[in-house]
């Protein structure tokens, strides 16, 4: 039975569990189960940004993919606007997926090198049959311009762009469908610091203009302080602390959160 969802909660995960098998034993002939998600529950308010923070292996990227139904989970539920996503199949799931999009970590690996930028950005419109060919092209060009690229860039290939420009292409691809929730999986970790600031500012501007809700995955509390409203801290598949950004940043309660904060250059120990 789904929990009652407040009107301003757009996406909610309840008691998610996800396990993976890994080889074990001296020669790798055995196997054991590792819990990537262990009873994880989160709520995303409409129009807000929820940051999910933790080191590599904490489960945050697995959570992102389970939220979008890219990975099946073993237990729990994901509720988007009152619908249990795990119960949707076929066309019903495809219809919902256009409202749930992702910006990937690596702008070099996430774009098809054989496709022109216009094809990459407009592919989702084609798949979902949104508008005529003329309308799809117009929408694609509008998104390229909005993320700081030009109409001429539609005819180029990904290798002709810098890392920051490629991430702008990835953002345009995610937003061209007018989604409601965007999962940003370490969207600036592969970029130079100066470029990081530009991309973060762009994401905030687009959120305000389009009424977007973000799940922002990161290992860096320095970055999320400037973009998030609330923070969830994950460690070994569990949520160890959560709260408003300033509360987490100024008065962390858990040693693991304090450890993450201590890694920020120039920050004094709590």
N, C-alpha and C positions, 0 to 999 in steps of 0.2 A: 504494500500500500504506500503510495507516494505521500511525502510530507506535504502539508499545506504550504503553498508558496505565496509570499507576500507579493502584492501587485508590482512592486518595483524590483523584484528579483527576476532577471531574465534567464539566467542559467544557474542550475544547481546540481551538484553531485552529492549523492548520499551514500556513505559507507562503501566507497569503491575499493575493490580488492582485485589485484592483478599479480599473478605469479608467473615466473619463467623457470624452465628447466635448465640446469647447467651441469656440465660434466664434472664428476668428482672421483675421488679415489686416486691411487698412485699412478695408474696408467690411463685414467680418464674413461674407464669402462662403466663406472657407476653414474648415477645422476641424482641431483637434489633439487628441491624447489626453493627459489628465492622470491620473496615477496617484494615486488617493485612498488606496489601500493598496498597499504595495510590499514583498512578502515578509514579512508580519506573522504572528508566531507567539506565542500566549499560552497559559497554563494556569491554570485556576481550581480551587483546592482546595475540596473539599466543606466547607461551613460557614464559609468565609472570605470576605473582601472583597478583590477586586483592583481597584484604582483605575487608570483609564486617563486620563492627564492630558496636556493640550496646548492650544495656542491655537486659535482658530477657524480651520478649514481644515487642521488637522493630520491629520484622518482618523479621529478618535476616534468621532464619531457614525456615520460610515459603517461602522466596525468593529462598532459595536453592532447596527446593522440587518442586517449580514451574518451575525452570530452567531445572530440570531433568524430568519434566512431571510426577512426582509422585503425585502432587496435581494439579487438574485443576484450572485455573485462570479465573476470570470474564471478564477481558478485557486486551488488549495489545497483544504483541507477543514476542516469543522467537525465535531468528534466530541463527542456528548453521550451519556454512559454507554455508550460503545462503539459507538454508531450514527453513521454518516456521514449528517448531515442532508441534504446535497445530493442524496443518492440516494433519499430518501424522497419519496413523492408521495401525493396524495389523502388517504384516511383515515389512512394510516400517519403522514403528516406532521401532520395535525390532532391525532392522539392524542398525539404528542410535544409539540406546541406548548403544551398546557395546563400543561406542566411548565416552560416557558420564558416568562416574562412580563416586561413592561416598565412602568416608571414614567417618564412623559414630563416634559420640561423645563417646559413651559408649562401650568400648571393651568387657565388660562383657555381655551386653544385645544384642549386634549385631551379635554374633556368635551362631549358633545352637549347644547347648550342646550335642546333640545326634549324631552329625556328627564328623567324624575324620577330622583333620586339612587338610589333603590332599583332602578330599571330598569337604570341604568348599572352599578351594582356587581354585580347579579345576571345581567347579560346573558351572561357567559361560562359560567355554570352552565347556562343555557338552551341555548346553542349546543352545548355538549358533552354535554347530556343527563345531567347529574350529579344524580341524586336526583329525587324527586317534586317537584311544585310547592310543597308544604308544606315539604319539606326544603330546597329552594332558598331560600325566603323566610327560613327560620330561619337558614340559613348566611349569607345576606346581612346580616341584622340583627346577627348575632354579629360580623361583620367591621366593621360601622359602629361598634358599641360598642367594639370593640378598638382602633380608630384614634382614639378620642376624640370620636366623634359620637354622636347619639342615635337611637333608633328613629323618632322623629318626623321626623328629617331625611330619611328614606327617601321622604317624600311631597313634598319640596321640590325646587326646580330649582337648577342650578348658580349662577345669577346671584344667589341669595340668600345666598351664602357668601363669606367672605373668601378671599384667595389661599392662605393656609395651610390653611384648611378644605378648599378644593378639592383641594389636593395630598393631604390625608388621604383624600379620596374616591378619587383616583387610586391611592393605595396600597391601599385596600380592594379596588378593582376588580382590581388585579394579584394580590392574595394570596388572594382568595376561592376560587380554584381549587386551593389548596395546591400552588403551584409549588415546584420545587427550585432553580431559578436565576432571579434577578430582575436585569434590566439597568436600572439607574437612570441615565437620561440627563440630566445636569445637574438633578437633582431639586429643588435649593434655590436655583438661581441667580436665579430670578425673585422670590424672597421676601426680606422684610426680615431683617436679621441676627438679631434676636431670635426670629423665626419659624423661621429656618434651624436654630437650635440645637434647637428643639422637634422638628422633623421628623427631624433626624439622630438624636436620642435615640430617637424612635419606631422608626426603621428598625433601630437596633441592638437594641432590645428585641424586636422582631418576629423578627429574625434568630436571636436566642438561643432564643426560644420555639418557633419553627417549623423550626429547623435549616436556614435559608436560606443560599444562596450568592449573593453579589452581585458583579456587574460595575458599578463606580461610575464613570461618566463625568463629568469635571469639567475646568475650566480653572484651578481654584483649589487650589493645594497646601496652603493654610491649612485648607481644609475637609477634604480627604482625609486629613490627618494624624490626624484624630480618628475616622475610620471604617474606614480600610483596614489590611490586613495587609501587602500588597505593592503596589508602584506600578510602572506602565509609563508611560514618558514618550514621547509621539509628536510627531514634527515632520515635516511635509511627507510624510505617508503612511508613514513609517518609525518603528520603535522605536529611539530613540537611547540610552535608559538604562532599566534595570529593576532592582528589588531590594526589600528590606524597607523599610518606611516610615522607620524611624529612620536607616537607612544612607543613603537618598536625601536625607532632610531634613538630616542633620548633615554628610554628606560627599559632596555631589553631584560626580560625575566629569566631566560634560559641560557646556560653556558654556551650552547652551540650558536645561538644568535649573537651573543657577545663575541664569540670567536670570529664569526663572519664580519661583524662590524669592525673588529680590530684590524682586519686586513685592508681597511680603507686607508690609503696614504694620508698622513697628517692628522688622523683622528686619534684622540687621546683614549686610553683604555677606560672602560666604564668602572 
